[in-house]
Amino acid sequence: KEQLTIIKKEVTKVIEKQYKLYTTIMDKIKVEGKISIKTYEELQGKELRFIENYYNETLFPILTPMAIDTFRPFPHL
C-alpha cells in the first residue's frame, strides 16, 4: 500500500507537468495563429467531412474492442 501511495504521488506530478506543458504550448500556438480550435458544431463542409472520415477510419477502430474467435482470428501484425 505504501508503495502504491508513492507511485500515485509521482504519477500525479508527471501528469501535472504534462498538462502545464500542453497548456503552455497550445496557448502559444493559438496566440501565433497557427491553429484554430473549433467545436464540432462549428465545423462545416470539407472540415466536417474530414473529421468524420478521420474518426471513422482511424480513431473508431482503435477505440472499439475486437472480438476474436474461430471465425475472426487474431490479426497478423
Biopython code that builds the backbone (N, CA, C, O; Angstrom):
import numpy as np
from Bio.PDB.StructureBuilder import StructureBuilder

atoms = [
    (1, "LYS", "N", (0.834, -1.199, 0.000)),
    (1, "LYS", "CA", (0.000, 0.000, 0.000)),
    (1, "LYS", "C", (0.876, 1.260, 0.000)),
    (1, "LYS", "O", (0.589, 2.230, -0.701)),
    (2, "GLU", "N", (1.930, 1.225, 0.785)),
    (2, "GLU", "CA", (2.828, 2.372, 0.885)),
    (2, "GLU", "C", (3.486, 2.665, -0.466)),
    (2, "GLU", "O", (3.640, 3.821, -0.862)),
    (3, "GLN", "N", (3.868, 1.597, -1.159)),
    (3, "GLN", "CA", (4.498, 1.750, -2.472)),
    (3, "GLN", "C", (3.513, 2.361, -3.474)),
    (3, "GLN", "O", (3.894, 3.212, -4.278)),
    (4, "LEU", "N", (2.256, 1.932, -3.428)),
    (4, "LEU", "CA", (1.242, 2.485, -4.328)),
    (4, "LEU", "C", (1.002, 3.965, -4.061)),
    (4, "LEU", "O", (0.774, 4.736, -4.993)),
    (5, "THR", "N", (1.053, 4.359, -2.815)),
    (5, "THR", "CA", (0.890, 5.764, -2.453)),
    (5, "THR", "C", (2.019, 6.600, -3.049)),
    (5, "THR", "O", (1.782, 7.688, -3.573)),
    (6, "ILE", "N", (3.239, 6.093, -2.969)),
    (6, "ILE", "CA", (4.396, 6.797, -3.528)),
    (6, "ILE", "C", (4.275, 6.883, -5.049)),
    (6, "ILE", "O", (4.528, 7.934, -5.639)),
    (7, "ILE", "N", (3.889, 5.779, -5.675)),
    (7, "ILE", "CA", (3.722, 5.760, -7.134)),
    (7, "ILE", "C", (2.658, 6.758, -7.554)),
    (7, "ILE", "O", (2.850, 7.504, -8.514)),
    (8, "LYS", "N", (1.537, 6.777, -6.843)),
    (8, "LYS", "CA", (0.447, 7.705, -7.177)),
    (8, "LYS", "C", (0.928, 9.151, -7.101)),
    (8, "LYS", "O", (0.606, 9.968, -7.964)),
    (9, "LYS", "N", (1.696, 9.457, -6.067)),
    (9, "LYS", "CA", (2.218, 10.812, -5.885)),
    (9, "LYS", "C", (3.101, 11.220, -7.066)),
    (9, "LYS", "O", (2.975, 12.325, -7.593)),
    (10, "GLU", "N", (3.988, 10.322, -7.472)),
    (10, "GLU", "CA", (4.903, 10.610, -8.581)),
    (10, "GLU", "C", (4.156, 10.727, -9.909)),
    (10, "GLU", "O", (4.445, 11.615, -10.711)),
    (11, "VAL", "N", (3.207, 9.840, -10.136)),
    (11, "VAL", "CA", (2.419, 9.880, -11.373)),
    (11, "VAL", "C", (1.621, 11.177, -11.435)),
    (11, "VAL", "O", (1.512, 11.789, -12.498)),
    (12, "THR", "N", (1.071, 11.594, -10.321)),
    (12, "THR", "CA", (0.315, 12.847, -10.264)),
    (12, "THR", "C", (1.207, 14.027, -10.644)),
    (12, "THR", "O", (0.775, 14.917, -11.376)),
    (13, "LYS", "N", (2.445, 14.041, -10.155)),
    (13, "LYS", "CA", (3.384, 15.112, -10.508)),
    (13, "LYS", "C", (3.655, 15.130, -12.013)),
    (13, "LYS", "O", (3.659, 16.190, -12.639)),
    (14, "VAL", "N", (3.878, 13.955, -12.582)),
    (14, "VAL", "CA", (4.168, 13.860, -14.015)),
    (14, "VAL", "C", (2.975, 14.344, -14.836)),
    (14, "VAL", "O", (3.148, 15.071, -15.814)),
    (15, "ILE", "N", (1.774, 13.946, -14.444)),
    (15, "ILE", "CA", (0.562, 14.362, -15.164)),
    (15, "ILE", "C", (0.385, 15.877, -15.073)),
    (15, "ILE", "O", (0.013, 16.515, -16.058)),
    (16, "GLU", "N", (0.646, 16.454, -13.907)),
    (16, "GLU", "CA", (0.539, 17.907, -13.752)),
    (16, "GLU", "C", (1.539, 18.631, -14.654)),
    (16, "GLU", "O", (1.193, 19.631, -15.282)),
    (17, "LYS", "N", (2.781, 18.132, -14.722)),
    (17, "LYS", "CA", (3.789, 18.729, -15.606)),
    (17, "LYS", "C", (3.350, 18.617, -17.066)),
    (17, "LYS", "O", (3.473, 19.564, -17.842)),
    (18, "GLN", "N", (2.844, 17.458, -17.414)),
    (18, "GLN", "CA", (2.391, 17.216, -18.781)),
    (18, "GLN", "C", (1.270, 18.184, -19.148)),
    (18, "GLN", "O", (1.279, 18.762, -20.235)),
    (19, "TYR", "N", (0.312, 18.361, -18.254)),
    (19, "TYR", "CA", (-0.809, 19.260, -18.511)),
    (19, "TYR", "C", (-0.333, 20.707, -18.653)),
    (19, "TYR", "O", (-0.788, 21.428, -19.541)),
    (20, "LYS", "N", (0.581, 21.130, -17.778)),
    (20, "LYS", "CA", (1.106, 22.502, -17.849)),
    (20, "LYS", "C", (1.834, 22.735, -19.166)),
    (20, "LYS", "O", (1.656, 23.776, -19.800)),
    (21, "LEU", "N", (2.649, 21.777, -19.579)),
    (21, "LEU", "CA", (3.378, 21.900, -20.839)),
    (21, "LEU", "C", (2.410, 21.955, -22.016)),
    (21, "LEU", "O", (2.559, 22.789, -22.908)),
    (22, "TYR", "N", (1.426, 21.074, -22.017)),
    (22, "TYR", "CA", (0.423, 21.056, -23.088)),
    (22, "TYR", "C", (-0.292, 22.405, -23.164)),
    (22, "TYR", "O", (-0.448, 22.970, -24.247)),
    (23, "THR", "N", (-0.721, 22.914, -22.022)),
    (23, "THR", "CA", (-1.439, 24.189, -21.972)),
    (23, "THR", "C", (-0.551, 25.328, -22.473)),
    (23, "THR", "O", (-1.006, 26.180, -23.236)),
    (24, "THR", "N", (0.707, 25.346, -22.048)),
    (24, "THR", "CA", (1.644, 26.383, -22.482)),
    (24, "THR", "C", (1.827, 26.354, -23.997)),
    (24, "THR", "O", (1.770, 27.393, -24.654)),
    (25, "ILE", "N", (2.046, 25.169, -24.542)),
    (25, "ILE", "CA", (2.246, 25.031, -25.990)),
    (25, "ILE", "C", (0.992, 25.437, -26.752)),
    (25, "ILE", "O", (1.080, 26.171, -27.737)),
    (26, "MET", "N", (-0.165, 24.976, -26.316)),
    (26, "MET", "CA", (-1.414, 25.302, -27.008)),
    (26, "MET", "C", (-1.705, 26.799, -26.950)),
    (26, "MET", "O", (-2.153, 27.378, -27.940)),
    (27, "ASP", "N", (-1.459, 27.429, -25.811)),
    (27, "ASP", "CA", (-1.673, 28.879, -25.700)),
    (27, "ASP", "C", (-0.769, 29.636, -26.666)),
    (27, "ASP", "O", (-1.209, 30.579, -27.324)),
    (28, "LYS", "N", (0.494, 29.222, -26.750)),
    (28, "LYS", "CA", (1.447, 29.871, -27.656)),
    (28, "LYS", "C", (1.000, 29.699, -29.111)),
    (28, "LYS", "O", (1.021, 30.656, -29.885)),
    (29, "ILE", "N", (0.607, 28.509, -29.473)),
    (29, "ILE", "CA", (0.173, 28.237, -30.850)),
    (29, "ILE", "C", (-1.075, 29.047, -31.200)),
    (29, "ILE", "O", (-1.183, 29.578, -32.305)),
    (30, "LYS", "N", (-2.008, 29.140, -30.267)),
    (30, "LYS", "CA", (-3.236, 29.916, -30.521)),
    (30, "LYS", "C", (-2.913, 31.391, -30.732)),
    (30, "LYS", "O", (-3.445, 32.024, -31.644)),
    (31, "VAL", "N", (-2.038, 31.939, -29.885)),
    (31, "VAL", "CA", (-1.664, 33.353, -29.992)),
    (31, "VAL", "C", (-0.979, 33.623, -31.330)),
    (31, "VAL", "O", (-1.222, 34.655, -31.956)),
    (32, "GLU", "N", (-0.132, 32.707, -31.762)),
    (32, "GLU", "CA", (0.576, 32.869, -33.034)),
    (32, "GLU", "C", (-0.343, 32.658, -34.235)),
    (32, "GLU", "O", (0.041, 32.938, -35.371)),
    (33, "GLY", "N", (-1.537, 32.173, -33.986)),
    (33, "GLY", "CA", (-2.497, 31.968, -35.065)),
    (33, "GLY", "C", (-2.189, 30.776, -35.955)),
    (33, "GLY", "O", (-2.672, 30.709, -37.086)),
    (34, "LYS", "N", (-1.392, 29.834, -35.462)),
    (34, "LYS", "CA", (-1.021, 28.673, -36.270)),
    (34, "LYS", "C", (-2.146, 27.645, -36.375)),
    (34, "LYS", "O", (-2.225, 26.904, -37.355)),
    (35, "ILE", "N", (-3.002, 27.602, -35.377)),
    (35, "ILE", "CA", (-4.145, 26.688, -35.423)),
    (35, "ILE", "C", (-5.373, 27.393, -34.876)),
    (35, "ILE", "O", (-5.273, 28.394, -34.167)),
    (36, "SER", "N", (-6.508, 26.862, -35.210)),
    (36, "SER", "CA", (-7.739, 27.327, -34.573)),
    (36, "SER", "C", (-8.475, 26.096, -34.069)),
    (36, "SER", "O", (-8.538, 25.074, -34.752)),
    (37, "ILE", "N", (-9.014, 26.202, -32.901)),
    (37, "ILE", "CA", (-9.735, 25.087, -32.302)),
    (37, "ILE", "C", (-11.220, 25.375, -32.428)),
    (37, "ILE", "O", (-11.705, 26.424, -32.004)),
    (38, "LYS", "N", (-11.932, 24.425, -33.017)),
    (38, "LYS", "CA", (-13.364, 24.590, -33.235)),
    (38, "LYS", "C", (-14.128, 23.474, -32.547)),
    (38, "LYS", "O", (-13.611, 22.373, -32.356)),
    (39, "THR", "N", (-15.354, 23.769, -32.180)),
    (39, "THR", "CA", (-16.229, 22.723, -31.676)),
    (39, "THR", "C", (-16.788, 21.965, -32.871)),
    (39, "THR", "O", (-16.701, 22.437, -34.005)),
    (40, "TYR", "N", (-17.352, 20.807, -32.625)),
    (40, "TYR", "CA", (-17.944, 20.009, -33.701)),
    (40, "TYR", "C", (-19.023, 20.812, -34.422)),
    (40, "TYR", "O", (-19.145, 20.738, -35.645)),
    (41, "GLU", "N", (-19.798, 21.574, -33.666)),
    (41, "GLU", "CA", (-20.891, 22.366, -34.243)),
    (41, "GLU", "C", (-20.378, 23.462, -35.179)),
    (41, "GLU", "O", (-21.100, 23.884, -36.082)),
    (42, "GLU", "N", (-19.155, 23.922, -34.979)),
    (42, "GLU", "CA", (-18.585, 24.982, -35.816)),
    (42, "GLU", "C", (-18.015, 24.467, -37.141)),
    (42, "GLU", "O", (-17.730, 25.257, -38.041)),
    (43, "LEU", "N", (-17.849, 23.160, -37.262)),
    (43, "LEU", "CA", (-17.281, 22.593, -38.484)),
    (43, "LEU", "C", (-18.309, 22.588, -39.602)),
    (43, "LEU", "O", (-19.498, 22.374, -39.368)),
    (44, "GLN", "N", (-17.837, 22.827, -40.821)),
    (44, "GLN", "CA", (-18.724, 22.827, -41.986)),
    (44, "GLN", "C", (-18.013, 22.201, -43.172)),
    (44, "GLN", "O", (-16.783, 22.145, -43.209)),
    (45, "GLY", "N", (-18.771, 21.738, -44.121)),
    (45, "GLY", "CA", (-18.251, 21.279, -45.404)),
    (45, "GLY", "C", (-17.086, 20.325, -45.315)),
    (45, "GLY", "O", (-17.179, 19.264, -44.697)),
    (46, "LYS", "N", (-15.963, 20.718, -45.953)),
    (46, "LYS", "CA", (-14.767, 19.875, -46.031)),
    (46, "LYS", "C", (-14.226, 19.506, -44.652)),
    (46, "LYS", "O", (-13.823, 18.366, -44.419)),
    (47, "GLU", "N", (-14.220, 20.481, -43.740)),
    (47, "GLU", "CA", (-13.701, 20.216, -42.394)),
    (47, "GLU", "C", (-14.508, 19.114, -41.718)),
    (47, "GLU", "O", (-13.945, 18.179, -41.147)),
    (48, "LEU", "N", (-15.819, 19.232, -41.789)),
    (48, "LEU", "CA", (-16.697, 18.261, -41.150)),
    (48, "LEU", "C", (-16.509, 16.879, -41.767)),
    (48, "LEU", "O", (-16.404, 15.887, -41.045)),
    (49, "ARG", "N", (-16.465, 16.808, -43.085)),
    (49, "ARG", "CA", (-16.272, 15.516, -43.760)),
    (49, "ARG", "C", (-14.918, 14.908, -43.392)),
    (49, "ARG", "O", (-14.814, 13.703, -43.160)),
    (50, "PHE", "N", (-13.877, 15.751, -43.339)),
    (50, "PHE", "CA", (-12.547, 15.260, -42.984)),
    (50, "PHE", "C", (-12.544, 14.669, -41.573)),
    (50, "PHE", "O", (-12.036, 13.570, -41.355)),
    (51, "ILE", "N", (-13.115, 15.408, -40.618)),
    (51, "ILE", "CA", (-13.127, 14.954, -39.223)),
    (51, "ILE", "C", (-13.939, 13.673, -39.076)),
    (51, "ILE", "O", (-13.507, 12.742, -38.396)),
    (52, "GLU", "N", (-15.099, 13.617, -39.701)),
    (52, "GLU", "CA", (-15.929, 12.411, -39.610)),
    (52, "GLU", "C", (-15.212, 11.213, -40.228)),
    (52, "GLU", "O", (-15.239, 10.117, -39.669)),
    (53, "ASN", "N", (-14.576, 11.418, -41.371)),
    (53, "ASN", "CA", (-13.841, 10.335, -42.023)),
    (53, "ASN", "C", (-12.647, 9.899, -41.170)),
    (53, "ASN", "O", (-12.399, 8.705, -41.002)),
    (54, "TYR", "N", (-11.918, 10.867, -40.639)),
    (54, "TYR", "CA", (-10.756, 10.558, -39.801)),
    (54, "TYR", "C", (-11.185, 9.745, -38.580)),
    (54, "TYR", "O", (-10.534, 8.764, -38.219)),
    (55, "TYR", "N", (-12.269, 10.154, -37.955)),
    (55, "TYR", "CA", (-12.764, 9.424, -36.785)),
    (55, "TYR", "C", (-13.157, 8.001, -37.174)),
    (55, "TYR", "O", (-12.731, 7.036, -36.539)),
    (56, "ASN", "N", (-13.964, 7.879, -38.213)),
    (56, "ASN", "CA", (-14.467, 6.560, -38.611)),
    (56, "ASN", "C", (-13.368, 5.622, -39.090)),
    (56, "ASN", "O", (-13.404, 4.426, -38.802)),
    (57, "GLU", "N", (-12.395, 6.153, -39.817)),
    (57, "GLU", "CA", (-11.353, 5.306, -40.407)),
    (57, "GLU", "C", (-10.147, 5.084, -39.492)),
    (57, "GLU", "O", (-9.484, 4.051, -39.582)),
    (58, "THR", "N", (-9.859, 6.047, -38.613)),
    (58, "THR", "CA", (-8.634, 5.968, -37.819)),
    (58, "THR", "C", (-8.889, 5.754, -36.329)),
    (58, "THR", "O", (-8.319, 4.843, -35.728)),
    (59, "LEU", "N", (-9.734, 6.577, -35.735)),
    (59, "LEU", "CA", (-9.921, 6.508, -34.285)),
    (59, "LEU", "C", (-10.887, 5.416, -33.839)),
    (59, "LEU", "O", (-10.587, 4.665, -32.912)),
    (60, "PHE", "N", (-12.033, 5.325, -34.487)),
    (60, "PHE", "CA", (-13.049, 4.358, -34.066)),
    (60, "PHE", "C", (-12.504, 2.932, -34.014)),
    (60, "PHE", "O", (-12.759, 2.230, -33.036)),
    (61, "PRO", "N", (-11.759, 2.473, -35.034)),
    (61, "PRO", "CA", (-11.232, 1.105, -34.965)),
    (61, "PRO", "C", (-10.286, 0.875, -33.785)),
    (61, "PRO", "O", (-10.208, -0.234, -33.255)),
    (62, "ILE", "N", (-9.575, 1.911, -33.379)),
    (62, "ILE", "CA", (-8.661, 1.777, -32.242)),
    (62, "ILE", "C", (-9.446, 1.705, -30.933)),
    (62, "ILE", "O", (-9.075, 0.968, -30.019)),
    (63, "LEU", "N", (-10.520, 2.465, -30.850)),
    (63, "LEU", "CA", (-11.297, 2.554, -29.615)),
    (63, "LEU", "C", (-12.276, 1.407, -29.435)),
    (63, "LEU", "O", (-12.755, 1.167, -28.327)),
    (64, "THR", "N", (-12.576, 0.701, -30.510)),
    (64, "THR", "CA", (-13.577, -0.358, -30.468)),
    (64, "THR", "C", (-12.916, -1.703, -30.192)),
    (64, "THR", "O", (-11.999, -2.103, -30.909)),
    (65, "PRO", "N", (-13.376, -2.402, -29.159)),
    (65, "PRO", "CA", (-12.800, -3.726, -28.880)),
    (65, "PRO", "C", (-13.092, -4.693, -30.031)),
    (65, "PRO", "O", (-14.140, -4.621, -30.673)),
    (66, "MET", "N", (-12.147, -5.593, -30.271)),
    (66, "MET", "CA", (-12.327, -6.589, -31.326)),
    (66, "MET", "C", (-12.689, -7.929, -30.708)),
    (66, "MET", "O", (-12.137, -8.323, -29.681)),
    (67, "ALA", "N", (-13.616, -8.618, -31.343)),
    (67, "ALA", "CA", (-13.933, -9.980, -30.931)),
    (67, "ALA", "C", (-13.006, -10.915, -31.699)),
    (67, "ALA", "O", (-12.847, -10.786, -32.912)),
    (68, "ILE", "N", (-12.406, -11.843, -30.994)),
    (68, "ILE", "CA", (-11.518, -12.808, -31.633)),
    (68, "ILE", "C", (-12.062, -14.197, -31.333)),
    (68, "ILE", "O", (-12.177, -14.591, -30.173)),
    (69, "ASP", "N", (-12.391, -14.926, -32.376)),
    (69, "ASP", "CA", (-12.851, -16.301, -32.227)),
    (69, "ASP", "C", (-12.431, -17.080, -33.462)),
    (69, "ASP", "O", (-11.619, -16.590, -34.247)),
    (70, "THR", "N", (-12.958, -18.270, -33.653)),
    (70, "THR", "CA", (-12.536, -19.086, -34.797)),
    (70, "THR", "C", (-12.928, -18.458, -36.124)),
    (70, "THR", "O", (-12.266, -18.695, -37.135)),
    (71, "PHE", "N", (-13.981, -17.669, -36.143)),
    (71, "PHE", "CA", (-14.413, -17.015, -37.377)),
    (71, "PHE", "C", (-13.655, -15.710, -37.632)),
    (71, "PHE", "O", (-13.527, -15.267, -38.774)),
    (72, "ARG", "N", (-13.159, -15.108, -36.562)),
    (72, "ARG", "CA", (-12.386, -13.868, -36.665)),
    (72, "ARG", "C", (-11.072, -14.072, -35.918)),
    (72, "ARG", "O", (-10.957, -13.662, -34.763)),
    (73, "PRO", "N", (-10.091, -14.690, -36.545)),
    (73, "PRO", "CA", (-8.832, -14.962, -35.839)),
    (73, "PRO", "C", (-8.069, -13.682, -35.519)),
    (73, "PRO", "O", (-8.343, -12.619, -36.075)),
    (74, "PHE", "N", (-7.132, -13.805, -34.635)),
    (74, "PHE", "CA", (-6.303, -12.669, -34.250)),
    (74, "PHE", "C", (-5.573, -12.154, -35.480)),
    (74, "PHE", "O", (-5.022, -12.950, -36.240)),
    (75, "PRO", "N", (-5.554, -10.838, -35.697)),
    (75, "PRO", "CA", (-4.909, -10.305, -36.905)),
    (75, "PRO", "C", (-3.398, -10.522, -36.886)),
    (75, "PRO", "O", (-2.769, -10.492, -35.828)),
    (76, "HIS", "N", (-2.829, -10.739, -38.056)),
    (76, "HIS", "CA", (-1.374, -10.861, -38.183)),
    (76, "HIS", "C", (-0.778, -9.465, -38.175)),
    (76, "HIS", "O", (-1.157, -8.612, -38.977)),
    (77, "LEU", "N", (0.147, -9.241, -37.275)),
    (77, "LEU", "CA", (0.755, -7.917, -37.160)),
    (77, "LEU", "C", (2.138, -7.906, -37.758)),
    (77, "LEU", "O", (2.805, -6.871, -37.752)),
]
sb = StructureBuilder()
sb.init_structure("model")
sb.init_model(0)
sb.init_chain("A")
sb.init_seg("    ")
for serial, (resi, resn, name, xyz) in enumerate(atoms, 1):
    if name == "N":
        sb.init_residue(resn, " ", resi, " ")
    sb.init_atom(name, np.array(xyz, "f"), 0.0, 1.0, " ", f" {name:<3s}", serial, name[0])
structure = sb.get_structure()
